[in-house]
C-alpha cells in the first residue's frame, strides 16, 4: 500500500518543480534524507535512476517530434 506521506511529498515536489523549473532531485533528495530518514545511498540512487529514465523518455519524444517536423510537404 502507498504511504500517504510519500505521495504528498511527491505531489508537493512536483508542484514546486512545475512552478519554478528547479529539478525534482534537488528538492526530493533532501526531503527523503531529512524528513523520511532514507539512507543517502538510497535517496541518491533513486534520484539518479529516475533522472535516467525520464531523460531517455524525453529524448525519445524529442526525436519523434523532430522526425514529424522534418517530413517532406509533398
PDB file with one MODEL, atoms N, CA, C and O in Angstrom:
MODEL        1
ATOM      1  N   UNK A   1       0.837  -1.177   0.000  1.00  0.00           N
ATOM      2  CA  UNK A   1       0.000   0.000   0.000  1.00  0.00           C
ATOM      3  C   UNK A   1       0.892   1.254   0.000  1.00  0.00           C
ATOM      4  O   UNK A   1       1.969   1.253   0.594  1.00  0.00           O
ATOM      5  N   UNK A   2       0.448   2.284  -0.648  1.00  0.00           N
ATOM      6  CA  UNK A   2       1.219   3.522  -0.764  1.00  0.00           C
ATOM      7  C   UNK A   2       1.093   4.322   0.523  1.00  0.00           C
ATOM      8  O   UNK A   2      -0.006   4.527   1.039  1.00  0.00           O
ATOM      9  N   UNK A   3       2.243   4.772   1.035  1.00  0.00           N
ATOM     10  CA  UNK A   3       2.255   5.625   2.223  1.00  0.00           C
ATOM     11  C   UNK A   3       1.836   7.037   1.798  1.00  0.00           C
ATOM     12  O   UNK A   3       2.435   7.617   0.892  1.00  0.00           O
ATOM     13  N   UNK A   4       0.835   7.575   2.437  1.00  0.00           N
ATOM     14  CA  UNK A   4       0.271   8.871   2.064  1.00  0.00           C
ATOM     15  C   UNK A   4       1.312   9.985   2.188  1.00  0.00           C
ATOM     16  O   UNK A   4       1.312  10.921   1.388  1.00  0.00           O
ATOM     17  N   UNK A   5       2.195   9.894   3.182  1.00  0.00           N
ATOM     18  CA  UNK A   5       3.193  10.955   3.367  1.00  0.00           C
ATOM     19  C   UNK A   5       4.171  11.008   2.196  1.00  0.00           C
ATOM     20  O   UNK A   5       4.583  12.094   1.789  1.00  0.00           O
ATOM     21  N   UNK A   6       4.550   9.848   1.646  1.00  0.00           N
ATOM     22  CA  UNK A   6       5.426   9.839   0.470  1.00  0.00           C
ATOM     23  C   UNK A   6       4.698  10.426  -0.741  1.00  0.00           C
ATOM     24  O   UNK A   6       5.282  11.179  -1.520  1.00  0.00           O
ATOM     25  N   UNK A   7       3.428  10.077  -0.890  1.00  0.00           N
ATOM     26  CA  UNK A   7       2.643  10.598  -2.010  1.00  0.00           C
ATOM     27  C   UNK A   7       2.478  12.112  -1.912  1.00  0.00           C
ATOM     28  O   UNK A   7       2.579  12.818  -2.916  1.00  0.00           O
ATOM     29  N   UNK A   8       2.229  12.601  -0.719  1.00  0.00           N
ATOM     30  CA  UNK A   8       2.099  14.054  -0.542  1.00  0.00           C
ATOM     31  C   UNK A   8       3.425  14.775  -0.796  1.00  0.00           C
ATOM     32  O   UNK A   8       3.445  15.855  -1.386  1.00  0.00           O
ATOM     33  N   UNK A   9       4.525  14.177  -0.353  1.00  0.00           N
ATOM     34  CA  UNK A   9       5.839  14.779  -0.604  1.00  0.00           C
ATOM     35  C   UNK A   9       6.122  14.820  -2.105  1.00  0.00           C
ATOM     36  O   UNK A   9       6.658  15.807  -2.608  1.00  0.00           O
ATOM     37  N   UNK A  10       5.770  13.764  -2.813  1.00  0.00           N
ATOM     38  CA  UNK A  10       5.958  13.736  -4.264  1.00  0.00           C
ATOM     39  C   UNK A  10       5.091  14.746  -4.979  1.00  0.00           C
ATOM     40  O   UNK A  10       5.531  15.403  -5.923  1.00  0.00           O
ATOM     41  N   UNK A  11       3.838  14.868  -4.520  1.00  0.00           N
ATOM     42  CA  UNK A  11       2.938  15.844  -5.133  1.00  0.00           C
ATOM     43  C   UNK A  11       3.409  17.269  -4.881  1.00  0.00           C
ATOM     44  O   UNK A  11       3.362  18.113  -5.777  1.00  0.00           O
ATOM     45  N   UNK A  12       3.859  17.533  -3.672  1.00  0.00           N
ATOM     46  CA  UNK A  12       4.380  18.862  -3.353  1.00  0.00           C
ATOM     47  C   UNK A  12       5.629  19.171  -4.175  1.00  0.00           C
ATOM     48  O   UNK A  12       5.782  20.274  -4.699  1.00  0.00           O
ATOM     49  N   UNK A  13       6.506  18.198  -4.280  1.00  0.00           N
ATOM     50  CA  UNK A  13       7.717  18.388  -5.082  1.00  0.00           C
ATOM     51  C   UNK A  13       7.358  18.655  -6.540  1.00  0.00           C
ATOM     52  O   UNK A  13       7.916  19.561  -7.158  1.00  0.00           O
ATOM     53  N   UNK A  14       6.438  17.879  -7.088  1.00  0.00           N
ATOM     54  CA  UNK A  14       6.016  18.087  -8.470  1.00  0.00           C
ATOM     55  C   UNK A  14       5.403  19.451  -8.691  1.00  0.00           C
ATOM     56  O   UNK A  14       5.630  20.081  -9.724  1.00  0.00           O
ATOM     57  N   UNK A  15       4.626  19.910  -7.726  1.00  0.00           N
ATOM     58  CA  UNK A  15       4.009  21.229  -7.816  1.00  0.00           C
ATOM     59  C   UNK A  15       5.076  22.327  -7.829  1.00  0.00           C
ATOM     60  O   UNK A  15       5.012  23.246  -8.645  1.00  0.00           O
ATOM     61  N   UNK A  16       6.052  22.231  -6.929  1.00  0.00           N
ATOM     62  CA  UNK A  16       7.110  23.244  -6.856  1.00  0.00           C
ATOM     63  C   UNK A  16       7.985  23.201  -8.115  1.00  0.00           C
ATOM     64  O   UNK A  16       8.401  24.247  -8.612  1.00  0.00           O
ATOM     65  N   UNK A  17       8.262  22.015  -8.624  1.00  0.00           N
ATOM     66  CA  UNK A  17       9.032  21.895  -9.867  1.00  0.00           C
ATOM     67  C   UNK A  17       8.277  22.561 -11.011  1.00  0.00           C
ATOM     68  O   UNK A  17       8.874  23.262 -11.827  1.00  0.00           O
ATOM     69  N   UNK A  18       6.958  22.341 -11.073  1.00  0.00           N
ATOM     70  CA  UNK A  18       6.156  22.973 -12.120  1.00  0.00           C
ATOM     71  C   UNK A  18       6.148  24.485 -12.031  1.00  0.00           C
ATOM     72  O   UNK A  18       6.128  25.169 -13.054  1.00  0.00           O
ATOM     73  N   UNK A  19       6.163  25.011 -10.819  1.00  0.00           N
ATOM     74  CA  UNK A  19       6.169  26.460 -10.645  1.00  0.00           C
ATOM     75  C   UNK A  19       7.525  27.090 -10.932  1.00  0.00           C
ATOM     76  O   UNK A  19       7.604  28.168 -11.520  1.00  0.00           O
ATOM     77  N   UNK A  20       8.588  26.417 -10.516  1.00  0.00           N
ATOM     78  CA  UNK A  20       9.911  27.038 -10.554  1.00  0.00           C
ATOM     79  C   UNK A  20      10.825  26.513 -11.651  1.00  0.00           C
ATOM     80  O   UNK A  20      11.717  27.233 -12.099  1.00  0.00           O
ATOM     81  N   UNK A  21      10.625  25.286 -12.090  1.00  0.00           N
ATOM     82  CA  UNK A  21      11.519  24.692 -13.075  1.00  0.00           C
ATOM     83  C   UNK A  21      12.776  24.090 -12.461  1.00  0.00           C
ATOM     84  O   UNK A  21      13.651  23.610 -13.181  1.00  0.00           O
ATOM     85  N   UNK A  22      12.871  24.115 -11.131  1.00  0.00           N
ATOM     86  CA  UNK A  22      14.008  23.505 -10.443  1.00  0.00           C
ATOM     87  C   UNK A  22      13.894  21.993 -10.590  1.00  0.00           C
ATOM     88  O   UNK A  22      12.787  21.455 -10.586  1.00  0.00           O
ATOM     89  N   UNK A  23      15.013  21.308 -10.718  1.00  0.00           N
ATOM     90  CA  UNK A  23      14.996  19.858 -10.856  1.00  0.00           C
ATOM     91  C   UNK A  23      14.392  19.173  -9.647  1.00  0.00           C
ATOM     92  O   UNK A  23      14.618  19.587  -8.510  1.00  0.00           O
ATOM     93  N   UNK A  24      13.628  18.131  -9.893  1.00  0.00           N
ATOM     94  CA  UNK A  24      12.968  17.415  -8.813  1.00  0.00           C
ATOM     95  C   UNK A  24      13.934  16.773  -7.834  1.00  0.00           C
ATOM     96  O   UNK A  24      13.643  16.682  -6.642  1.00  0.00           O
ATOM     97  N   UNK A  25      15.084  16.326  -8.329  1.00  0.00           N
ATOM     98  CA  UNK A  25      16.066  15.712  -7.448  1.00  0.00           C
ATOM     99  C   UNK A  25      16.635  16.687  -6.441  1.00  0.00           C
ATOM    100  O   UNK A  25      16.962  16.311  -5.315  1.00  0.00           O
ATOM    101  N   UNK A  26      16.754  17.937  -6.845  1.00  0.00           N
ATOM    102  CA  UNK A  26      17.267  18.961  -5.939  1.00  0.00           C
ATOM    103  C   UNK A  26      16.298  19.219  -4.786  1.00  0.00           C
ATOM    104  O   UNK A  26      16.698  19.727  -3.739  1.00  0.00           O
ATOM    105  N   UNK A  27      15.044  18.875  -4.976  1.00  0.00           N
ATOM    106  CA  UNK A  27      14.044  19.059  -3.926  1.00  0.00           C
ATOM    107  C   UNK A  27      13.724  17.754  -3.199  1.00  0.00           C
ATOM    108  O   UNK A  27      13.619  17.732  -1.973  1.00  0.00           O
ATOM    109  N   UNK A  28      13.571  16.673  -3.954  1.00  0.00           N
ATOM    110  CA  UNK A  28      13.114  15.427  -3.346  1.00  0.00           C
ATOM    111  C   UNK A  28      14.200  14.725  -2.552  1.00  0.00           C
ATOM    112  O   UNK A  28      13.907  14.130  -1.515  1.00  0.00           O
ATOM    113  N   UNK A  29      15.442  14.774  -3.005  1.00  0.00           N
ATOM    114  CA  UNK A  29      16.514  14.088  -2.281  1.00  0.00           C
ATOM    115  C   UNK A  29      16.675  14.626  -0.860  1.00  0.00           C
ATOM    116  O   UNK A  29      16.754  13.825   0.071  1.00  0.00           O
ATOM    117  N   UNK A  30      16.728  15.947  -0.647  1.00  0.00           N
ATOM    118  CA  UNK A  30      16.791  16.420   0.744  1.00  0.00           C
ATOM    119  C   UNK A  30      15.560  16.055   1.562  1.00  0.00           C
ATOM    120  O   UNK A  30      15.676  15.810   2.763  1.00  0.00           O
ATOM    121  N   UNK A  31      14.388  16.012   0.945  1.00  0.00           N
ATOM    122  CA  UNK A  31      13.177  15.611   1.673  1.00  0.00           C
ATOM    123  C   UNK A  31      13.300  14.162   2.122  1.00  0.00           C
ATOM    124  O   UNK A  31      12.965  13.826   3.258  1.00  0.00           O
ATOM    125  N   UNK A  32      13.787  13.296   1.213  1.00  0.00           N
ATOM    126  CA  UNK A  32      13.962  11.894   1.578  1.00  0.00           C
ATOM    127  C   UNK A  32      14.970  11.739   2.716  1.00  0.00           C
ATOM    128  O   UNK A  32      14.773  10.933   3.625  1.00  0.00           O
ATOM    129  N   UNK A  33      16.051  12.519   2.655  1.00  0.00           N
ATOM    130  CA  UNK A  33      17.095  12.413   3.672  1.00  0.00           C
ATOM    131  C   UNK A  33      16.645  12.968   5.022  1.00  0.00           C
ATOM    132  O   UNK A  33      16.780  12.299   6.047  1.00  0.00           O
ATOM    133  N   UNK A  34      16.114  14.180   5.021  1.00  0.00           N
ATOM    134  CA  UNK A  34      15.834  14.890   6.273  1.00  0.00           C
ATOM    135  C   UNK A  34      14.493  14.482   6.882  1.00  0.00           C
ATOM    136  O   UNK A  34      14.416  14.195   8.076  1.00  0.00           O
ATOM    137  N   UNK A  35      13.450  14.455   6.074  1.00  0.00           N
ATOM    138  CA  UNK A  35      12.106  14.209   6.606  1.00  0.00           C
ATOM    139  C   UNK A  35      11.846  12.718   6.830  1.00  0.00           C
ATOM    140  O   UNK A  35      11.327  12.326   7.875  1.00  0.00           O
ATOM    141  N   UNK A  36      12.208  11.887   5.847  1.00  0.00           N
ATOM    142  CA  UNK A  36      11.861  10.474   5.924  1.00  0.00           C
ATOM    143  C   UNK A  36      12.994   9.589   6.441  1.00  0.00           C
ATOM    144  O   UNK A  36      12.772   8.409   6.714  1.00  0.00           O
ATOM    145  N   UNK A  37      14.192  10.133   6.578  1.00  0.00           N
ATOM    146  CA  UNK A  37      15.299   9.355   7.121  1.00  0.00           C
ATOM    147  C   UNK A  37      15.805   8.251   6.215  1.00  0.00           C
ATOM    148  O   UNK A  37      16.357   7.261   6.695  1.00  0.00           O
ATOM    149  N   UNK A  38      15.626   8.405   4.920  1.00  0.00           N
ATOM    150  CA  UNK A  38      16.123   7.423   3.961  1.00  0.00           C
ATOM    151  C   UNK A  38      17.644   7.543   3.913  1.00  0.00           C
ATOM    152  O   UNK A  38      18.186   8.639   4.051  1.00  0.00           O
ATOM    153  N   UNK A  39      18.335   6.418   3.717  1.00  0.00           N
ATOM    154  CA  UNK A  39      19.793   6.469   3.669  1.00  0.00           C
ATOM    155  C   UNK A  39      20.244   7.283   2.454  1.00  0.00           C
ATOM    156  O   UNK A  39      19.571   7.277   1.423  1.00  0.00           O
ATOM    157  N   UNK A  40      21.368   7.978   2.567  1.00  0.00           N
ATOM    158  CA  UNK A  40      21.854   8.798   1.444  1.00  0.00           C
ATOM    159  C   UNK A  40      22.068   7.987   0.162  1.00  0.00           C
ATOM    160  O   UNK A  40      21.769   8.469  -0.931  1.00  0.00           O
ATOM    161  N   UNK A  41      22.575   6.783   0.288  1.00  0.00           N
ATOM    162  CA  UNK A  41      22.800   5.952  -0.897  1.00  0.00           C
ATOM    163  C   UNK A  41      21.490   5.660  -1.619  1.00  0.00           C
ATOM    164  O   UNK A  41      21.418   5.752  -2.845  1.00  0.00           O
ATOM    165  N   UNK A  42      20.466   5.312  -0.868  1.00  0.00           N
ATOM    166  CA  UNK A  42      19.166   5.000  -1.470  1.00  0.00           C
ATOM    167  C   UNK A  42      18.530   6.241  -2.078  1.00  0.00           C
ATOM    168  O   UNK A  42      17.982   6.173  -3.179  1.00  0.00           O
ATOM    169  N   UNK A  43      18.590   7.364  -1.390  1.00  0.00           N
ATOM    170  CA  UNK A  43      17.983   8.594  -1.889  1.00  0.00           C
ATOM    171  C   UNK A  43      18.646   9.060  -3.180  1.00  0.00           C
ATOM    172  O   UNK A  43      17.960   9.441  -4.129  1.00  0.00           O
ATOM    173  N   UNK A  44      19.968   9.032  -3.220  1.00  0.00           N
ATOM    174  CA  UNK A  44      20.688   9.495  -4.402  1.00  0.00           C
ATOM    175  C   UNK A  44      20.532   8.516  -5.554  1.00  0.00           C
ATOM    176  O   UNK A  44      20.373   8.930  -6.702  1.00  0.00           O
ATOM    177  N   UNK A  45      20.576   7.215  -5.257  1.00  0.00           N
ATOM    178  CA  UNK A  45      20.408   6.211  -6.319  1.00  0.00           C
ATOM    179  C   UNK A  45      19.016   6.296  -6.929  1.00  0.00           C
ATOM    180  O   UNK A  45      18.859   6.159  -8.142  1.00  0.00           O
ATOM    181  N   UNK A  46      18.007   6.520  -6.095  1.00  0.00           N
ATOM    182  CA  UNK A  46      16.640   6.666  -6.602  1.00  0.00           C
ATOM    183  C   UNK A  46      16.539   7.883  -7.513  1.00  0.00           C
ATOM    184  O   UNK A  46      15.915   7.814  -8.572  1.00  0.00           O
ATOM    185  N   UNK A  47      17.145   8.989  -7.114  1.00  0.00           N
ATOM    186  CA  UNK A  47      17.127  10.204  -7.927  1.00  0.00           C
ATOM    187  C   UNK A  47      17.819   9.984  -9.260  1.00  0.00           C
ATOM    188  O   UNK A  47      17.301  10.392 -10.300  1.00  0.00           O
ATOM    189  N   UNK A  48      18.977   9.348  -9.246  1.00  0.00           N
ATOM    190  CA  UNK A  48      19.713   9.112 -10.489  1.00  0.00           C
ATOM    191  C   UNK A  48      18.969   8.157 -11.414  1.00  0.00           C
ATOM    192  O   UNK A  48      18.950   8.360 -12.628  1.00  0.00           O
ATOM    193  N   UNK A  49      18.358   7.121 -10.853  1.00  0.00           N
ATOM    194  CA  UNK A  49      17.605   6.160 -11.655  1.00  0.00           C
ATOM    195  C   UNK A  49      16.397   6.834 -12.310  1.00  0.00           C
ATOM    196  O   UNK A  49      16.146   6.639 -13.499  1.00  0.00           O
ATOM    197  N   UNK A  50      15.655   7.621 -11.541  1.00  0.00           N
ATOM    198  CA  UNK A  50      14.501   8.335 -12.076  1.00  0.00           C
ATOM    199  C   UNK A  50      14.928   9.332 -13.157  1.00  0.00           C
ATOM    200  O   UNK A  50      14.269   9.445 -14.190  1.00  0.00           O
ATOM    201  N   UNK A  51      16.024  10.051 -12.921  1.00  0.00           N
ATOM    202  CA  UNK A  51      16.508  11.027 -13.909  1.00  0.00           C
ATOM    203  C   UNK A  51      16.898  10.327 -15.208  1.00  0.00           C
ATOM    204  O   UNK A  51      16.609  10.830 -16.294  1.00  0.00           O
ATOM    205  N   UNK A  52      17.544   9.184 -15.103  1.00  0.00           N
ATOM    206  CA  UNK A  52      17.949   8.452 -16.310  1.00  0.00           C
ATOM    207  C   UNK A  52      16.735   8.019 -17.124  1.00  0.00           C
ATOM    208  O   UNK A  52      16.721   8.158 -18.347  1.00  0.00           O
ATOM    209  N   UNK A  53      15.724   7.497 -16.453  1.00  0.00           N
ATOM    210  CA  UNK A  53      14.521   7.039 -17.158  1.00  0.00           C
ATOM    211  C   UNK A  53      13.791   8.208 -17.817  1.00  0.00           C
ATOM    212  O   UNK A  53      13.399   8.112 -18.980  1.00  0.00           O
ATOM    213  N   UNK A  54      13.606   9.301 -17.092  1.00  0.00           N
ATOM    214  CA  UNK A  54      12.867  10.425 -17.664  1.00  0.00           C
ATOM    215  C   UNK A  54      13.642  11.104 -18.790  1.00  0.00           C
ATOM    216  O   UNK A  54      13.034  11.592 -19.743  1.00  0.00           O
ATOM    217  N   UNK A  55      14.968  11.146 -18.699  1.00  0.00           N
ATOM    218  CA  UNK A  55      15.750  11.743 -19.780  1.00  0.00           C
ATOM    219  C   UNK A  55      15.702  10.886 -21.045  1.00  0.00           C
ATOM    220  O   UNK A  55      15.651  11.417 -22.154  1.00  0.00           O
ATOM    221  N   UNK A  56      15.719   9.571 -20.881  1.00  0.00           N
ATOM    222  CA  UNK A  56      15.576   8.690 -22.045  1.00  0.00           C
ATOM    223  C   UNK A  56      14.208   8.857 -22.703  1.00  0.00           C
ATOM    224  O   UNK A  56      14.107   8.914 -23.928  1.00  0.00           O
ATOM    225  N   UNK A  57      13.167   8.935 -21.891  1.00  0.00           N
ATOM    226  CA  UNK A  57      11.824   9.128 -22.440  1.00  0.00           C
ATOM    227  C   UNK A  57      11.712  10.489 -23.124  1.00  0.00           C
ATOM    228  O   UNK A  57      11.124  10.591 -24.200  1.00  0.00           O
ATOM    229  N   UNK A  58      12.268  11.531 -22.515  1.00  0.00           N
ATOM    230  CA  UNK A  58      12.240  12.858 -23.127  1.00  0.00           C
ATOM    231  C   UNK A  58      13.007  12.913 -24.434  1.00  0.00           C
ATOM    232  O   UNK A  58      12.581  13.563 -25.388  1.00  0.00           O
ATOM    233  N   UNK A  59      14.144  12.226 -24.475  1.00  0.00           N
ATOM    234  CA  UNK A  59      14.931  12.183 -25.713  1.00  0.00           C
ATOM    235  C   UNK A  59      14.147  11.504 -26.826  1.00  0.00           C
ATOM    236  O   UNK A  59      14.206  11.932 -27.979  1.00  0.00           O
ATOM    237  N   UNK A  60      13.422  10.460 -26.491  1.00  0.00           N
ATOM    238  CA  UNK A  60      12.617   9.748 -27.495  1.00  0.00           C
ATOM    239  C   UNK A  60      11.480  10.648 -28.009  1.00  0.00           C
ATOM    240  O   UNK A  60      11.208  10.675 -29.209  1.00  0.00           O
ATOM    241  N   UNK A  61      10.834  11.364 -27.123  1.00  0.00           N
ATOM    242  CA  UNK A  61       9.755  12.269 -27.540  1.00  0.00           C
ATOM    243  C   UNK A  61      10.302  13.350 -28.473  1.00  0.00           C
ATOM    244  O   UNK A  61       9.685  13.657 -29.492  1.00  0.00           O
ATOM    245  N   UNK A  62      11.444  13.920 -28.135  1.00  0.00           N
ATOM    246  CA  UNK A  62      12.040  14.948 -28.989  1.00  0.00           C
ATOM    247  C   UNK A  62      12.462  14.369 -30.332  1.00  0.00           C
ATOM    248  O   UNK A  62      12.326  15.025 -31.364  1.00  0.00           O
ATOM    249  N   UNK A  63      12.975  13.141 -30.321  1.00  0.00           N
ATOM    250  CA  UNK A  63      13.361  12.505 -31.574  1.00  0.00           C
ATOM    251  C   UNK A  63      12.144  12.309 -32.470  1.00  0.00           C
ATOM    252  O   UNK A  63      12.205  12.581 -33.669  1.00  0.00           O
ATOM    253  N   UNK A  64      11.052  11.843 -31.903  1.00  0.00           N
ATOM    254  CA  UNK A  64       9.839  11.631 -32.694  1.00  0.00           C
ATOM    255  C   UNK A  64       9.269  12.942 -33.216  1.00  0.00           C
ATOM    256  O   UNK A  64       8.810  12.998 -34.357  1.00  0.00           O
ATOM    257  N   UNK A  65       9.287  13.990 -32.412  1.00  0.00           N
ATOM    258  CA  UNK A  65       8.754  15.264 -32.889  1.00  0.00           C
ATOM    259  C   UNK A  65       9.640  15.858 -33.973  1.00  0.00           C
ATOM    260  O   UNK A  65       9.139  16.520 -34.882  1.00  0.00           O
ATOM    261  N   UNK A  66      10.950  15.633 -33.895  1.00  0.00           N
ATOM    262  CA  UNK A  66      11.848  16.103 -34.940  1.00  0.00           C
ATOM    263  C   UNK A  66      11.582  15.371 -36.247  1.00  0.00           C
ATOM    264  O   UNK A  66      11.621  15.978 -37.317  1.00  0.00           O
ATOM    265  N   UNK A  67      11.309  14.064 -36.170  1.00  0.00           N
ATOM    266  CA  UNK A  67      11.028  13.285 -37.374  1.00  0.00           C
ATOM    267  C   UNK A  67       9.736  13.754 -38.032  1.00  0.00           C
ATOM    268  O   UNK A  67       9.651  13.807 -39.259  1.00  0.00           O
ATOM    269  N   UNK A  68       8.744  14.090 -37.238  1.00  0.00           N
ATOM    270  CA  UNK A  68       7.469  14.560 -37.789  1.00  0.00           C
ATOM    271  C   UNK A  68       7.665  15.928 -38.462  1.00  0.00           C
ATOM    272  O   UNK A  68       7.111  16.171 -39.534  1.00  0.00           O
ATOM    273  N   UNK A  69       8.443  16.814 -37.843  1.00  0.00           N
ATOM    274  CA  UNK A  69       8.643  18.149 -38.398  1.00  0.00           C
ATOM    275  C   UNK A  69       9.499  18.136 -39.655  1.00  0.00           C
ATOM    276  O   UNK A  69       9.428  19.064 -40.461  1.00  0.00           O
ATOM    277  N   UNK A  70      10.292  17.114 -39.827  1.00  0.00           N
ATOM    278  CA  UNK A  70      11.205  17.104 -40.987  1.00  0.00           C
ATOM    279  C   UNK A  70      10.639  16.321 -42.171  1.00  0.00           C
ATOM    280  O   UNK A  70      11.355  16.073 -43.141  1.00  0.00           O
ATOM    281  N   UNK A  71       9.363  15.928 -42.105  1.00  0.00           N
ATOM    282  CA  UNK A  71       8.763  15.204 -43.222  1.00  0.00           C
ATOM    283  C   UNK A  71       8.577  16.165 -44.410  1.00  0.00           C
ATOM    284  O   UNK A  71       8.271  17.342 -44.224  1.00  0.00           O
ATOM    285  N   UNK A  72       8.767  15.642 -45.631  1.00  0.00           N
ATOM    286  CA  UNK A  72       8.530  16.500 -46.803  1.00  0.00           C
ATOM    287  C   UNK A  72       7.050  16.867 -46.913  1.00  0.00           C
ATOM    288  O   UNK A  72       6.180  16.119 -46.466  1.00  0.00           O
ATOM    289  N   UNK A  73       6.781  18.011 -47.505  1.00  0.00           N
ATOM    290  CA  UNK A  73       5.420  18.509 -47.625  1.00  0.00           C
ATOM    291  C   UNK A  73       4.697  18.039 -48.873  1.00  0.00           C
ATOM    292  O   UNK A  73       3.591  18.508 -49.142  1.00  0.00           O
ATOM    293  N   UNK A  74       5.264  17.152 -49.625  1.00  0.00           N
ATOM    294  CA  UNK A  74       4.639  16.664 -50.875  1.00  0.00           C
ATOM    295  C   UNK A  74       3.416  15.863 -50.628  1.00  0.00           C
ATOM    296  O   UNK A  74       2.787  15.389 -51.575  1.00  0.00           O
TER     297      UNK A  74
ENDMDL
END
